[in-house]
Amino acid sequence: MLVIAVANGALRQSTFARVMPELRAHQLSTLTGSFVMGLFIWFIVRTWPPSSSREALLIGLIWLFLTVAFEFFMGLVLAHRPLRQVLLEYNLFAGRIWVLFLIWLTFAPWVFFRLRKAA
């Protein structure tokens, strides 16, 4: 998952971030990352299916926790950004749609588990 995230960020910086405002590039990158991560999660759930809906939700919650912890570590510790700036990424009203990715990351294992069970 980390490889997908880094590759998505590199794609953003090397392509559309050069031709559009930062906020729009961030939004587009969030959408492309959500799509590719969704494909990866679909593959994981198909290959190693959770045993129940509850387990699928637990997997999503663990991924959510690890992602947010990683983001805060990267922002606060490695990039030395102030907490206020790190929290800005979570402000949906400022056009930051990162929180939508986090919601998708949390519920995607459950969604794909349910779709797999219905098929």
C-alpha positions in Angstrom: 0.0 0.0 0.0 2.9 2.3 0.8 4.3 1.7 -2.7 1.0 2.6 -4.3 0.8 5.8 -2.2 4.4 6.9 -3.0 3.9 6.1 -6.7 0.7 8.1 -6.8 2.4 11.1 -5.1 5.3 10.8 -7.6 2.8 10.7 -10.5 1.1 13.8 -9.1 4.4 15.8 -8.7 5.8 14.8 -12.1 2.6 15.4 -14.2 -0.5 17.2 -13.3 0.9 19.2 -10.3 3.0 21.1 -12.9 -0.1 22.3 -14.8 -2.8 22.9 -12.2 -3.1 24.6 -8.8 -1.9 22.6 -5.8 -5.4 22.1 -4.4 -6.7 20.6 -7.7 -3.6 18.4 -8.0 -4.2 17.2 -4.5 -7.8 16.4 -5.3 -7.0 14.6 -8.5 -4.3 12.7 -6.8 -6.7 11.7 -4.0 -9.1 10.3 -6.6 -6.5 8.4 -8.6 -5.0 7.0 -5.4 -8.5 6.0 -4.2 -9.1 4.1 -7.5 -5.7 2.3 -7.5 -5.9 1.5 -3.8 -9.4 0.2 -4.4 -8.1 -2.2 -7.1 -5.4 -3.3 -4.6 -7.9 -3.9 -1.8 -10.2 -5.8 -4.2 -7.3 -8.0 -5.1 -6.4 -8.6 -1.4 -10.0 -9.4 -0.4 -10.3 -11.7 -3.4 -7.0 -13.5 -2.6 -7.3 -13.6 1.2 -10.9 -13.0 2.0 -11.9 -12.0 5.5 -13.9 -14.6 7.4 -16.7 -12.1 8.2 -18.1 -8.6 7.7 -16.7 -7.8 11.1 -13.2 -8.9 10.2 -13.4 -6.9 7.0 -14.3 -3.8 9.0 -11.5 -4.5 11.5 -9.0 -4.7 8.6 -10.2 -1.3 7.3 -10.0 0.2 10.8 -6.4 -1.0 11.2 -5.5 0.4 7.8 -7.1 3.7 8.8 -5.2 3.8 12.0 -1.9 2.9 10.4 -2.4 5.5 7.6 -3.2 8.4 9.9 -0.3 7.5 12.2 2.0 7.4 9.2 0.7 10.7 7.9 1.1 12.4 11.2 4.6 10.9 11.7 5.6 12.1 8.2 4.2 15.6 8.7 5.2 16.3 12.2 8.4 14.4 12.7 10.0 14.1 9.3 8.8 17.2 7.5 8.7 19.3 10.7 5.4 20.8 9.8 3.3 22.4 12.5 0.2 20.5 13.7 -2.1 23.1 12.2 -0.6 22.5 8.8 -0.9 18.7 9.1 -4.5 19.0 10.2 -5.3 21.2 7.2 -5.2 18.0 5.0 -8.3 16.8 6.9 -10.3 20.0 6.3 -13.0 19.0 3.9 -14.4 22.5 3.9 -11.1 23.8 2.5 -11.4 21.5 -0.4 -9.1 18.9 1.1 -10.7 15.5 0.2 -8.1 13.3 1.9 -10.7 12.4 4.5 -12.8 10.8 1.8 -9.9 8.6 0.9 -9.6 7.6 4.5 -13.3 6.7 4.6 -12.9 4.6 1.4 -9.8 2.9 2.9 -11.8 2.0 6.0 -14.9 0.6 4.3 -13.4 -0.8 1.1 -12.5 -4.2 2.6 -16.1 -4.5 3.9 -17.6 -3.4 0.5 -15.5 -5.9 -1.5 -16.2 -8.6 1.1 -20.0 -8.0 0.7 -19.8 -7.9 -3.1 -17.8 -11.2 -3.1 -20.4 -12.8 -0.8 -23.2 -11.6 -3.0 -21.7 -13.1 -6.1 
